[in-house]
């Protein structure tokens, strides 16, 4: 896509990605405007003033049709709902092309893209893939849904560089030309059913990662994935399957990707075996009086919490709750044998309680402070207090990282 003729560009959403997009567009000498749902007071006044001084026009407190009129392109942040957002509706009515940040950045780079998606495990897989490829190639970049906006680094990329990106279903909804050299789909489990009417719509969004690939590209697939027949049907790239070659499916996926770039199996094994995990993913926080505290705030669906329950061997007090995404919490029932009690918080508390076997004790709390303090009082030496919410964080926090950081803060301030 040639963007030289696109002079007036609107950014939808002004979070971390939207701000990064503004900086990128200004560097490209575009006329920029931003449409943001939050009020101006939600942002530092100095930052707002700085962008306005650079010529950026910003509307706060909602999206309006007149504001985006005249834009030649709308680039949206991942949080914008492409199905229900009035901003998308206005753009369609005005004939304005709408794409996401991943798509837009792809237009600006000649690098080879390695794109990784899935319901669970994609952040760890993306991070480790980047680390392993850096051992083989000097110029390897990391970005996307992993927390680093692709727009913050894309102008630094050159031909033959590698860009490793984590991509979510939201980011894949607006794909037009995005064509990764390597695309990996780790797994598919029910998720985001508050946004998608059914799991097939969620799967369709994920499959856009393979949409533009051809026989020169690579599709990395889980041999045991759900919906395997439907997934394989529309893929034109060379298919490579992973299972448990390195004792862990995600590590095995990393090995298959790395081997395409000439990385040996032993190098992959060494890197994966020395990996100590990422923040907010089964993260050991502290042991207080023989009680382990584990921060698994990244668990925003039942399958993620199931993974945590399967990997903890001690008796568990499970802390769960948050904003419901229309998911089936009964999926965790077979994995509750080590769970002594489930303490609940947030908007989804009553719904989760309704899905849990009545033999498991449950209790609801109004705040994170209260649920942690009460769990600590109940816990015995040798127990694990597992913070694995199964839900989104948006009822009480901006994101899972803020939620996990608050958990850590409260735990560190507990009186032994």
N, C-alpha and C positions, 0 to 999 in steps of 0.2 A: 504494500500500500504506500503510495506516494503522499506524504503529508505536506509537501511544499505549498500546495494550493489551499491548505486548511489554515486560515489566519485566525479565526475566531473559535475558540474552544472552551467549552464549559466543563467544569469538574463537578461531579455529583458526590457530595459527602466530603467533610473536611476533617476527617480523623487523620491518623498518621499517614495513611496512604494518600489521602487527598492533598495534604500539605506537601508531601513529596512530589506529587504530580504537578502542583503549582510551580514548584521550583524548577522542575524539568521543563515545563512549558515556557516559563520565562526565559530559561537558557536557550530555548529554541526560537525565541523572539515572537512568540504567539501572544495574541490578545486574549487574556484569561478572565473568566468569571467563575464564581463558585456558588453553588446552591446548597445550603446546609439547613437541616431540620432544627438543630439546637440554636438557642438564643446566643447573641453575641457575648453575653456575660459568661458563657461556658468556656471561653477562650481567653488567654492572656491579652490584655488590651494592647500591649506593646507589639505582640506578634501580629495582631489584626492590623494595627496602624502601619506596620512595616510592609505588609503585602499591599495595602491600599496605596501607600506611597509609591510602590512599584507599578501601579496601574491596574491591579487586580480588583475587579468589582465583585462584591460579596453580598448575597442575601442570606439573612439569618431567620430562623423561626419558621421555616417552611419553604416549599417549592412553589413557584408561580410560573405560569405559562409565558407571561410577558417578559419575565427576566431572561429566560433561555432563548427567546425568539431572536433570530439572527445568528445563533451559533451554528457552525458547520459540523461540529462533532461534539458528542457528550461522552466523556470518559468517567465511568462510575467506580466508586470504591466498592470493595466486596460486600459491605454491609447494606448496600442499596438493594432492596427486593425487586428483582426484575419482573416479578409477576404482579405485585400489588402497589408498587410505588407510583404516586402521581407524577413524579419526575419522568419516569419511563413513558407513561401515558402521554404526557405533554410532548415529549420528544417524538414519539410516533405520529402524533397529530400534526406536528410541524415538519415532518419528514427529515428529522435530524438523526443521523447514524449514531447508534449507541454501542460502545464497546467497554470492556473492562481494562484495568491497568495492565494485566498480563498481555492481552492482545495488542494494546497500543505500544507497549515497550518492545514487543516482538518486531513491530514494523521498523524499529530504529536500530536493530542490531543484525550483524552477519554471523554472530557467534553460534555455536552448536548448543542447543538447549536439551537438558535432561530434565524431564518433568515427572514428578511423582505425586500420585494421588491415592486415595483410599479412605475408608471410614476411620480406621485406627492405625497408628504407627507411622504415619507419613512424615511427621516432624523429625523423629529420631532417624528414620531411614534417609531423609533428605540431608540432615546434618552429617551423618556418617559417610554418605556417598560423596559429599563435598570434601570431607577430610581425606578420604582415601584417594580421590582423583587428584587432590593437591600434591600427593606424594609422587604422582606420575607426570603431571603437567603443571607448569608454573602459573599459568593464568586461568584460574578457575574461580568463578564467582558464585555467591550464594544469595538467594532472595526469594520473594514470594510470600506465601501464607505463613512462612516460618517466623515472620516478625520483622523482616527486612524488606521494605518496599522495593520492588524491582526498578521502579522509576528513580530510585536514589543512586543506582549504579550503572544503569544501562548505557549511558553515554561514554563510559570508560571501557566498554567492551569492544573487541576487535575481531576480525575474521580469524577463525581457528581457536578462539577462546571457547571455554565451556561455561555455560551458565546453568547451575543446578537450582531448580525452582520447586518448591512445594506449592501445589495448586489445589484449591478447594472446589467443591461443586459450584459454589457461588461464582467463583472466578471463571469457571469453565462454561457458564451459561451464555456468555456473550462472545464465544470464540467465532472468528471468521477465517483468518489466515494462519493462526498459531499452529506451527508444525514442528514439534520437538523431534530431534534426531533420535532420542530415546524417550519413550513414555512408559511409565510403570503404573499398574493398578494393583495395589496391595491386597485389597479385600473390599467386600461390600456387605454392610450390615445396616439395618434400619436406622436412619438418622435424619434430622431436620424435617420431620414430617409435619412440623408447624408451618413450614414453607412450601413443601412439595405435597400435592394432593395424594400421592401414593408412592411406594418405593420405586416403581418403574420410572417415574419422572426424575427421581433422585439419581437412579442408575443412568438414565439418558444424559443427564448433565455430566456425570463422571466420564461417560464414554466419548464426550467431545474431545478428550485429550488425544484420541486416536483419529479424529475426524479428517485431518488433512495429511496424515502420514501416507507415504507410498512405499514401494518395495525396497528403497534404499534406507529406510528408517527401521527402527527396532521397537517392538511392543513386548514389554516384560510383564508376564501374567502369572498369577498364583495358580498352580495346578489344581488346588482344592477350592477355588473360589466359587461362591454362589453365582447362579445365573451364567455359568461358563458358556453354554451354548449360545445364548443371546449376545454375550460379549464378543466372542470370537467371530461371529457372523459378519460384522461390519468392519473388520480390521484388515487393512491392506499391507501393513508393515510385516517384516519378518518377525515371527512369534518365537519368543524364548520363554520357557516355563521354569518356575522355581518352586521348591517345596521345603525340604529341610536339609539342604546340602550342608549348611553350617550350624545345624542343631536349632536354628531359630529362623522362622520364615522371613522376617524382615532382613536379617543378616544375609540370608540366602539370596534375597532380591538384590541387595547391595553387591554381592559377589557377581551376579549375572550382569549387572550394569557395568561394574568395574572391568570385567573381563573383555567387554566390547572395546574398551580403551587400553587394553594390554596390561592390566593390573593382574598380578598372579594371585592364586588362591591363598597361598601362605601369607601374603601381605594383607589380604582381607581378613584372614583369621586373626592375625596379630593385632590389627586395628580394632576389630570388633571385640576381641577378648579383653582388651584394655579399656574399653569404653565404660564409663561409670554412670552414664545416664544424663538426662537433661533436667533442668528445673521444672517442677510441677508435674513430673511423670514418675510416679513411685519413688519420690525423693525422700530419703531419710532425713528427718529434721533434727530429732533429739531423742535421747533416752532419759526419762526422768523417773527415778525410783523404780527402775526395772520395766517401765512402760515405754514402748516405742511409738513415736509419732511419725506418720508417713503422709506426705503431701502429694496427693494425686489429683490436683485440681484440674488438670488437663482432661480428666475423664468426664466428658460431657454427654455420654450415652451409656446404656447398660452394658454393651459389649466391652467397653473400656474398663468398666468396674469389674466385670467378670474376669478380665485378664489380671487385674490386681488381686482379686480374691483367690485365683488359682495359684498365684505366685507368693502368697504369704502363708507361712506354715503355722504361725501361732494363733491363739484365740483372738478374735477381732471384734472391736466395737466400730461399726461402720457409720460414718457421718455422710449423709447424702441429702440432696435437695437443691433447689434453685429454680430456674425458669423452665417450665415444661416445653418440650419440643414435639409433643404428640407421640411419644414413644411407649413401648410396651415394657414396663418395669418388671413384669413377672418373669422375664428371661433370666433374672438372677436367682430365682428360687432354687435351682439344682446346685447352686454354688454357695449356699449359706450354711453349710455344715460346721464351719469354724466360727461363724458369726454368733456372738453372745447376745447382741442387741443392735438395733438400728436406730440411731438418733437422727431426726429429720429437721430441716430448716427450709425457709423460702417458700415461694408460691406453690411448688409442686408437692409439698409435704403430704397433704391429704390424699392426693392421687397415688403417690408411691405407696402410702400405707395401705390403700385398697388393693394393691397388687401383691402385697407381701403375705406369705403364709402366716396365718394367725398364731402359729406356734412360736414365731419369732417376736420377741418383745420389741415394741417401737415406742418412741416418745418424740414429741414435736417441741421445737424451741423457736423463739422469736429472733434470736441473733446468733452470730457466729461465736461471739464471746461466751454466751450462755451454754451453747452446745459443747464447746471444748471444755469449759470448766466442769460441767456436769459429767462428761465422759471421763475426765481425769479422776474425779472423785470415785466413780464406779469401777474403774480399771484396777486389775490386780497385777502383781509382778508377773512378767512374761506375756502380758497382753499387748496387742497392737491397736492403736487408735488410727484408723484408716480414713483419711479425708478424700473420698472418691465420689463426687457429687452426682454423677449420672445425668446431670442437667446443665443447661447453659447458665451463665453467670449474670445475665442482664437484669434480673430482678433486683439485685443488690449491689452489683459491681459492674465496672466497664468491660471487663474481660476476665478470662480464667487466670491470667497472670496476676492481676490485682487481687483476685480472690485468694490465690495460693499464697501470695505475699502477706496478706492479712492473716491467714492461718498461721504462717510461720511466726509473724510478729506476736500473735497472741500466745502461741506455744512457748516462745522464748521468754515471755513475761509471766509465765505461770509460777506460782509460789510452790516449791517442792513440798 
